[in-house]
């Protein structure tokens, strides 16, 4: 099965909903206030704009993640907007063969593939790479030195996560611009609402992206290295019952998106939250031992992935609402992370929150994000370096525009002033926080 399979519900249904017509799935302005209302008035509702049942409460979302036998992950990466047949034909006729792996497949296939992937993507490997990750972050910070005003997305957070994931994939830094462009197009192709012309352009970019991954796997077959594709090929050892070459190319294809787009958004969201809630920024500047928990609180408070998708494999009931077999569900992770039933004063950013780590920003159950540990390490090191160098960094007061998709949320621009007339006095404890 390719990742172009339709996300349209198998069993079409258009039930009446008190607030479903008010929900704008691609808009982020006022999202948290709307979800607060939904949790109170109609925690599970049908959104006719996209044809999905939206689940908003943490207590309802967790059991869905933990029940892969009734809730399929098969639609997680299929385009939200159905593709015209001409685009499906164009991709197929030109060699696009990306398969559903890890994030978007079910057991037993998921178990087999994840078992091999997690032998490379794990805490031990991320810890081994930590000095190199820190070097990447220092270089990106060095590039900001001597400037008074910078855009922390374009000038810092845009390329940085890609450079980190390239350490795992063995990709040269000079390929960063084209890979980021391909990833941006794939993000909108999958989770956005592109018109026909934009879909065609994104499909052409995605095809180039796929061919790049296939060529990389072919190269690693001839010349193995100490990287993701080479290690997967070694574990495959010519045996398709373990992994096929196309599955390995698909895993590389997936990691090249998930490994940096979410982290770019995570970095932008965290800086925006901390600089907007100024006292919390000042607290981690004065006491960097708070940074690991601040990372968890930022992941909770400003989720980079605000929604994820599942499909009901049988007739189910969620929070007393009957949902037919074949229906699509949108799990509102951002709403779960602001659920007042679990988090006290959820609209308050508090870097000392004791249960901040109980967010669902990395999912839950068998599909829990394999890159979650790397994201935590990365953001810890980023905050450590930025607060050390520029404790008086201040956000420029201007409107924030968010990426327009149903799932990914992050600022497209975040202008800050690195210095001002009255620097913040700090007392820092020695040592790394990561």
KOLSE-743862 format. One record per residue (C-alpha): residue number from 0; residue in one letter; x negated, y, z. Coordinates in Angstrom, 3 decimals. Layout:
<pts>
PT  num  residu         x         y         z
PT  NUM       A         X         Y         Z
...
</pts>
This chain:
<pts>
PT  num  residu         x         y         z
PT    0       X     0.000     0.000     0.000
PT    1       X    -1.374     3.419    -0.960
PT    2       X    -0.889     6.597     1.022
PT    3       X     1.485     7.876    -1.667
PT    4       X     4.363     5.693    -0.483
PT    5       X     7.525     7.671     0.078
PT    6       X     8.248     9.148     3.471
PT    7       X    11.918     9.468     2.583
PT    8       X    14.122     7.568     5.072
PT    9       X    15.220     4.110     3.988
PT   10       X    18.660     4.700     5.450
PT   11       X    19.751     8.244     4.629
PT   12       X    21.729     9.976     7.321
PT   13       X    22.837    13.555     7.970
PT   14       X    24.346    13.658    11.445
PT   15       X    25.624    16.854    12.952
PT   16       X    23.251    18.542    15.372
PT   17       X    23.770    21.524    17.612
PT   18       X    20.266    22.932    17.106
PT   19       X    18.845    20.856    14.255
PT   20       X    19.819    23.502    11.717
PT   21       X    17.849    26.119    13.662
PT   22       X    14.591    24.164    13.628
PT   23       X    12.042    25.304    11.060
PT   24       X     9.573    22.438    10.796
PT   25       X     6.840    24.353     8.953
PT   26       X     6.949    27.522    11.064
PT   27       X     4.981    27.927    14.283
PT   28       X     6.227    31.311    15.439
PT   29       X     8.358    30.738    18.541
PT   30       X     7.843    26.970    18.384
PT   31       X     7.250    26.445    22.095
PT   32       X    10.271    28.532    23.103
PT   33       X    12.462    26.583    20.673
PT   34       X    11.184    23.243    21.976
PT   35       X    11.865    24.338    25.544
PT   36       X    15.458    24.975    24.515
PT   37       X    15.622    21.609    22.752
PT   38       X    14.336    19.703    25.787
PT   39       X    17.092    21.321    27.816
PT   40       X    20.031    21.215    25.372
PT   41       X    19.358    18.432    22.851
PT   42       X    16.081    16.575    23.435
PT   43       X    16.584    14.364    20.362
PT   44       X    18.084    16.117    17.329
PT   45       X    18.281    15.694    13.572
PT   46       X    16.537    18.245    11.343
PT   47       X    18.183    18.383     7.907
PT   48       X    15.346    20.500     6.450
PT   49       X    13.026    17.482     6.436
PT   50       X    15.418    14.600     7.200
PT   51       X    13.762    13.624    10.489
PT   52       X    14.954    12.944    14.010
PT   53       X    12.892    15.200    16.287
PT   54       X    11.937    13.856    19.737
PT   55       X    10.847    16.553    22.188
PT   56       X    10.408    15.073    25.682
PT   57       X     7.228    13.410    26.900
PT   58       X     9.151    10.610    28.611
PT   59       X    10.773     9.687    25.278
PT   60       X     7.685    10.103    23.080
PT   61       X     5.329     7.863    25.085
PT   62       X     7.507     4.708    24.785
PT   63       X     7.709     5.237    21.015
PT   64       X     3.914     5.401    20.708
PT   65       X     3.660     2.275    22.858
PT   66       X     6.165     0.229    20.836
PT   67       X     4.582    -0.361    17.397
PT   68       X     6.848    -3.341    16.753
PT   69       X     9.923    -1.080    16.579
PT   70       X     8.330     2.182    15.451
PT   71       X     6.076     1.980    12.409
PT   72       X     3.099     4.260    11.759
PT   73       X     3.359     3.645     8.002
PT   74       X     4.578     7.176     7.220
PT   75       X     1.977     9.024     9.307
PT   76       X     0.012    10.210     6.258
PT   77       X     2.581    10.084     3.466
PT   78       X     3.495    13.456     1.922
PT   79       X     6.373    15.143     3.737
PT   80       X     7.630    16.549     0.456
PT   81       X     8.353    13.648    -1.939
PT   82       X     5.916    13.555    -4.854
PT   83       X     7.109    13.860    -8.451
PT   84       X     6.520    10.641   -10.384
PT   85       X     4.167    12.466   -12.739
PT   86       X     1.773    13.175    -9.834
PT   87       X     1.929     9.580    -8.611
PT   88       X     1.211     8.422   -12.169
PT   89       X    -1.615    10.951   -12.588
PT   90       X    -3.365     9.749    -9.449
PT   91       X    -2.843     6.058   -10.178
PT   92       X    -3.986     6.318   -13.791
PT   93       X    -7.163     8.117   -12.713
PT   94       X    -8.316     5.626   -10.113
PT   95       X    -6.825     6.900    -6.852
PT   96       X    -6.662     3.832    -4.592
PT   97       X    -6.687     5.188    -1.016
PT   98       X    -5.015     2.640     1.258
PT   99       X    -3.211     2.941     4.549
PT  100       X    -5.796     2.316     7.270
PT  101       X    -5.844     2.811    11.045
PT  102       X    -3.599     5.867    11.501
PT  103       X    -0.992     4.800     8.964
PT  104       X    -0.741     1.016     9.114
PT  105       X     0.829    -1.501    11.468
PT  106       X    -0.239    -4.749    13.097
PT  107       X    -1.823    -7.137    12.259
PT  108       X    -3.624    -5.103     9.568
PT  109       X    -4.168    -2.241    12.013
PT  110       X    -5.753    -4.542    14.600
PT  111       X    -8.227    -5.971    12.095
PT  112       X    -9.299    -2.602    10.673
PT  113       X    -9.447    -0.785    14.004
PT  114       X   -11.590    -3.545    15.500
PT  115       X   -14.324    -2.827    12.964
PT  116       X   -13.945     0.958    12.949
PT  117       X   -14.215     1.264    16.726
PT  118       X   -17.542    -0.592    16.714
PT  119       X   -18.915     2.579    15.112
PT  120       X   -16.524     5.240    16.421
PT  121       X   -16.873     4.922    20.200
PT  122       X   -18.088     6.803    23.261
PT  123       X   -21.491     5.120    23.217
PT  124       X   -22.143     6.270    19.654
PT  125       X   -20.873     9.786    20.369
PT  126       X   -23.113    10.023    23.438
PT  127       X   -26.090     8.940    21.355
PT  128       X   -25.343    11.726    18.889
PT  129       X   -24.743    14.395    21.551
PT  130       X   -28.202    16.038    21.262
PT  131       X   -27.744    16.351    17.502
PT  132       X   -24.220    17.723    17.967
PT  133       X   -25.601    20.308    20.373
PT  134       X   -28.239    21.282    17.811
PT  135       X   -25.513    21.865    15.192
PT  136       X   -23.586    24.060    17.636
PT  137       X   -26.690    26.064    18.524
PT  138       X   -27.427    26.687    14.844
PT  139       X   -23.871    27.876    14.249
PT  140       X   -24.160    30.202    17.263
PT  141       X   -27.534    31.461    16.055
PT  142       X   -25.846    32.570    12.829
PT  143       X   -23.620    34.909    14.871
PT  144       X   -26.459    36.605    16.734
PT  145       X   -26.826    40.330    16.118
PT  146       X   -23.248    40.810    14.939
PT  147       X   -20.646    42.808    16.837
PT  148       X   -17.458    41.469    15.229
PT  149       X   -16.942    38.019    13.698
PT  150       X   -14.114    35.778    12.571
PT  151       X   -14.518    32.720    14.796
PT  152       X   -12.743    30.562    12.201
PT  153       X   -14.501    31.518     8.951
PT  154       X   -17.839    32.341    10.595
PT  155       X   -17.981    29.520    13.145
PT  156       X   -15.238    26.908    13.533
PT  157       X   -14.613    26.230     9.843
PT  158       X   -17.879    24.499     8.920
PT  159       X   -19.096    23.385    12.351
PT  160       X   -16.912    20.272    12.846
PT  161       X   -17.683    19.107     9.316
PT  162       X   -21.402    19.355    10.030
PT  163       X   -20.853    17.231    13.147
PT  164       X   -18.869    14.520    11.382
PT  165       X   -21.505    14.490     8.633
PT  166       X   -23.917    13.159    11.275
PT  167       X   -21.772    10.023    11.429
PT  168       X   -21.087     9.822     7.711
PT  169       X   -24.589    10.654     6.512
PT  170       X   -23.447    13.472     4.211
PT  171       X   -25.809    16.326     3.289
PT  172       X   -24.939    19.738     4.736
PT  173       X   -24.870    21.293     1.266
PT  174       X   -21.711    19.313     0.458
PT  175       X   -19.792    21.114     3.228
PT  176       X   -18.022    23.739     1.037
PT  177       X   -16.498    21.289    -1.419
PT  178       X   -15.507    18.771     1.250
PT  179       X   -13.805    21.474     3.334
PT  180       X   -11.953    22.634     0.220
PT  181       X   -10.858    19.080    -0.552
PT  182       X    -9.742    18.548     3.047
PT  183       X    -7.717    21.781     3.075
PT  184       X    -5.923    20.688    -0.078
PT  185       X    -5.250    17.217     1.282
PT  186       X    -3.857    18.682     4.514
PT  187       X    -1.314    20.784     2.616
PT  188       X    -0.614    17.959     0.156
PT  189       X     0.321    15.636     3.031
PT  190       X     1.861    17.890     5.672
PT  191       X     2.835    21.071     3.811
PT  192       X     5.611    22.234     1.484
PT  193       X     3.753    22.917    -1.761
PT  194       X     5.583    23.789    -4.965
PT  195       X     5.089    21.596    -8.052
PT  196       X     2.119    23.547    -9.426
PT  197       X     0.368    23.581    -6.057
PT  198       X     1.038    19.856    -5.622
PT  199       X    -0.602    19.155    -8.975
PT  200       X    -3.655    21.238    -8.070
PT  201       X    -3.927    19.537    -4.672
PT  202       X    -3.616    16.120    -6.338
PT  203       X    -6.525    16.943    -8.661
PT  204       X    -8.630    18.010    -5.689
PT  205       X    -7.659    14.904    -3.740
PT  206       X    -8.677    12.706    -6.651
PT  207       X   -12.137    14.310    -6.663
PT  208       X   -12.257    13.765    -2.894
PT  209       X   -11.407    10.076    -3.274
PT  210       X   -13.979     9.521    -6.021
PT  211       X   -16.633    11.117    -3.809
PT  212       X   -15.862     8.569    -1.066
PT  213       X   -15.908     5.643    -3.485
PT  214       X   -19.271     6.792    -4.863
PT  215       X   -20.647     7.061    -1.334
PT  216       X   -19.683     3.459    -0.545
PT  217       X   -21.265     2.306    -3.806
PT  218       X   -24.459     4.173    -2.923
PT  219       X   -24.583     2.621     0.557
PT  220       X   -24.242    -0.847    -0.965
PT  221       X   -27.450    -0.189    -2.897
PT  222       X   -29.247     1.841    -0.239
PT  223       X   -27.935     1.253     3.306
PT  224       X   -28.467     3.985     5.886
PT  225       X   -27.675     4.567     9.543
PT  226       X   -24.154     5.825     8.868
PT  227       X   -20.470     4.889     9.000
PT  228       X   -20.077     3.372     5.522
PT  229       X   -23.330     1.398     5.775
PT  230       X   -22.358    -0.060     9.153
PT  231       X   -18.906    -1.038     7.902
PT  232       X   -20.442    -2.687     4.839
PT  233       X   -22.855    -4.605     7.054
PT  234       X   -19.987    -5.866     9.213
PT  235       X   -18.045    -6.788     6.080
PT  236       X   -21.006    -8.883     4.868
PT  237       X   -19.258    -9.539     1.565
PT  238       X   -16.151   -10.984     3.245
PT  239       X   -12.866    -9.399     2.129
PT  240       X   -11.038   -11.059     5.023
PT  241       X   -12.949    -8.691     7.333
PT  242       X   -12.844    -5.496     5.301
PT  243       X   -12.553    -4.860     1.584
PT  244       X   -14.732    -2.281    -0.130
PT  245       X   -11.624    -0.260    -0.910
PT  246       X   -10.630    -0.290     2.763
PT  247       X   -14.097     1.031     3.655
PT  248       X   -13.744     3.831     1.108
PT  249       X   -10.304     4.573     2.578
PT  250       X   -11.750     4.722     6.107
PT  251       X   -14.405     7.206     4.944
PT  252       X   -11.694     9.173     3.131
PT  253       X    -9.659     9.345     6.341
PT  254       X   -12.550    10.291     8.613
PT  255       X   -13.594    13.116     6.308
PT  256       X   -10.209    14.739     7.020
PT  257       X    -9.403    13.760    10.595
PT  258       X   -12.960    14.261    11.767
PT  259       X   -13.104    17.989    11.185
PT  260       X    -9.774    19.619    10.280
PT  261       X    -8.322    18.868    13.705
PT  262       X   -11.512    20.042    15.419
PT  263       X   -11.554    23.326    13.510
PT  264       X    -8.002    23.925    14.745
PT  265       X    -8.889    22.722    18.248
PT  266       X   -11.749    25.219    18.485
PT  267       X    -9.675    28.112    17.175
PT  268       X    -6.751    27.272    19.457
PT  269       X    -8.966    26.972    22.538
PT  270       X   -10.734    30.281    21.935
PT  271       X    -7.478    32.037    21.193
PT  272       X    -5.881    30.682    24.391
PT  273       X    -8.837    31.448    26.651
PT  274       X    -9.491    34.927    25.268
PT  275       X    -5.792    35.798    25.384
PT  276       X    -5.564    34.597    28.990
PT  277       X    -8.655    36.570    29.928
PT  278       X    -8.970    35.507    33.548
PT  279       X    -9.276    31.863    32.499
PT  280       X   -12.152    32.734    30.144
PT  281       X   -13.869    34.620    32.933
PT  282       X   -13.453    31.662    35.293
PT  283       X   -15.331    29.268    32.987
PT  284       X   -17.979    31.928    32.326
PT  285       X   -18.639    32.200    36.059
PT  286       X   -18.347    28.482    36.746
PT  287       X   -19.167    26.259    33.725
PT  288       X   -18.407    23.136    35.767
PT  289       X   -14.759    23.998    34.975
PT  290       X   -15.328    23.602    31.236
PT  291       X   -14.468    19.869    30.896
PT  292       X   -11.091    20.414    32.535
PT  293       X   -10.633    23.642    30.564
PT  294       X   -11.007    21.547    27.416
PT  295       X    -8.170    19.275    28.547
PT  296       X    -5.987    22.246    29.450
PT  297       X    -6.598    23.876    26.075
PT  298       X    -5.715    20.603    24.336
PT  299       X    -2.487    20.571    26.335
PT  300       X    -1.633    24.256    26.067
PT  301       X    -2.419    24.786    22.369
PT  302       X    -2.184    21.398    20.677
PT  303       X    -3.958    21.186    17.333
PT  304       X    -1.563    18.447    16.213
PT  305       X     1.894    19.524    17.335
PT  306       X     3.898    16.730    15.687
PT  307       X     3.310    13.182    14.486
PT  308       X     5.510    10.726    12.615
PT  309       X     7.015     7.285    13.024
PT  310       X     9.718     5.233    11.258
PT  311       X    12.310     3.126    13.073
PT  312       X    12.016    -0.518    12.003
PT  313       X    15.275    -1.475    13.731
PT  314       X    18.338     0.323    15.069
PT  315       X    17.104     2.110    18.200
PT  316       X    18.368     4.363    20.960
PT  317       X    16.227     7.270    22.163
PT  318       X    17.442     9.355    25.104
PT  319       X    20.956     8.070    24.539
PT  320       X    20.941     8.928    20.820
PT  321       X    21.526     6.100    18.332
PT  322       X    19.023     6.192    15.468
PT  323       X    19.539     3.823    12.523
PT  324       X    16.940     1.455    11.137
PT  325       X    14.820     3.147     8.469
PT  326       X    15.114     6.622     9.983
PT  327       X    12.103     8.902    10.238
PT  328       X    11.086    10.377    13.587
PT  329       X     9.031    13.487    14.274
PT  330       X     7.354    13.230    17.673
PT  331       X     6.848    16.771    18.985
PT  332       X     3.505    16.398    20.776
PT  333       X     3.276    20.122    21.471
PT  334       X     6.640    19.968    23.184
PT  335       X     5.602    16.922    25.246
PT  336       X     2.524    18.840    26.394
PT  337       X     4.768    21.663    27.637
PT  338       X     7.361    19.406    29.252
PT  339       X     8.281    20.925    32.602
PT  340       X     9.318    17.489    33.851
PT  341       X     5.634    16.529    33.912
PT  342       X     3.598    19.755    33.962
PT  343       X     4.222    22.452    36.567
PT  344       X     4.526    25.909    34.964
PT  345       X     3.643    24.503    31.523
PT  346       X     3.620    27.937    29.860
PT  347       X     0.722    28.991    32.100
PT  348       X    -2.852    28.295    31.013
PT  349       X    -4.716    27.024    34.077
PT  350       X    -8.235    25.629    33.662
PT  351       X    -7.970    23.987    37.092
PT  352       X    -4.726    22.113    36.340
PT  353       X    -5.066    18.708    38.001
PT  354       X    -3.140    16.670    35.417
PT  355       X    -4.234    18.514    32.272
PT  356       X    -5.787    15.325    30.867
PT  357       X    -2.331    13.706    30.716
PT  358       X    -1.537    15.525    27.466
PT  359       X    -0.649    13.490    24.370
PT  360       X    -2.686    15.509    21.874
PT  361       X    -4.616    12.390    20.803
PT  362       X    -1.515    10.207    20.653
PT  363       X    -1.054     7.109    22.777
PT  364       X    -0.922     3.337    22.483
PT  365       X    -2.710     1.305    19.812
PT  366       X    -3.110     4.331    17.531
PT  367       X    -4.827     6.518    20.135
PT  368       X    -7.325     8.713    18.269
PT  369       X   -10.770     7.093    17.993
PT  370       X   -12.317    10.544    17.652
PT  371       X   -10.830    11.932    20.856
PT  372       X   -14.021    11.428    22.866
PT  373       X   -16.109    13.183    20.200
PT  374       X   -13.667    16.106    20.105
PT  375       X   -13.972    16.482    23.881
PT  376       X   -17.766    16.426    23.775
PT  377       X   -17.810    18.898    20.924
PT  378       X   -15.476    21.439    22.519
PT  379       X   -17.293    21.183    25.866
PT  380       X   -20.581    22.008    24.171
PT  381       X   -19.008    24.811    22.135
PT  382       X   -17.541    26.482    25.217
PT  383       X   -20.751    25.999    27.163
PT  384       X   -22.793    27.694    24.431
PT  385       X   -20.337    30.526    23.735
PT  386       X   -19.751    31.442    27.378
PT  387       X   -23.484    31.436    28.024
PT  388       X   -24.324    33.666    25.073
PT  389       X   -21.300    35.957    24.928
PT  390       X   -19.424    36.006    28.243
PT  391       X   -17.918    39.360    27.274
PT  392       X   -16.487    38.097    23.992
PT  393       X   -13.081    39.672    23.407
PT  394       X   -10.322    38.845    20.965
PT  395       X    -9.322    41.598    18.545
PT  396       X    -5.662    42.451    19.088
PT  397       X    -4.028    41.594    15.766
PT  398       X    -1.315    39.231    14.486
PT  399       X    -2.274    35.556    14.245
PT  400       X    -1.362    33.566    11.138
PT  401       X    -1.137    29.797    11.533
PT  402       X    -1.707    27.040     8.985
PT  403       X     1.745    26.182     7.623
PT  404       X     2.355    22.443     8.028
PT  405       X     4.651    20.286    10.134
PT  406       X     1.790    18.666    12.041
PT  407       X    -1.416    20.694    12.226
PT  408       X    -1.506    23.985    14.086
PT  409       X    -4.392    26.421    14.241
PT  410       X    -5.208    30.064    13.481
PT  411       X    -6.369    30.871     9.965
PT  412       X    -8.328    33.819    11.351
PT  413       X    -9.547    34.799    14.825
PT  414       X   -11.505    38.038    14.945
PT  415       X   -13.485    38.716    18.100
PT  416       X   -15.940    41.288    19.394
PT  417       X   -19.023    39.592    20.750
PT  418       X   -20.201    42.554    22.830
PT  419       X   -18.726    45.568    24.583
PT  420       X   -19.914    48.361    26.848
PT  421       X   -19.365    46.512    30.150
PT  422       X   -20.637    42.904    30.038
PT  423       X   -19.106    40.432    32.443
PT  424       X   -21.359    39.474    35.347
PT  425       X   -21.770    35.707    35.583
PT  426       X   -23.207    33.218    38.010
PT  427       X   -23.810    29.968    36.174
PT  428       X   -24.726    26.578    37.535
PT  429       X   -27.542    24.833    35.646
PT  430       X   -27.098    21.832    33.386
PT  431       X   -24.793    20.604    30.635
PT  432       X   -21.073    20.243    31.219
PT  433       X   -20.499    17.622    28.572
</pts>
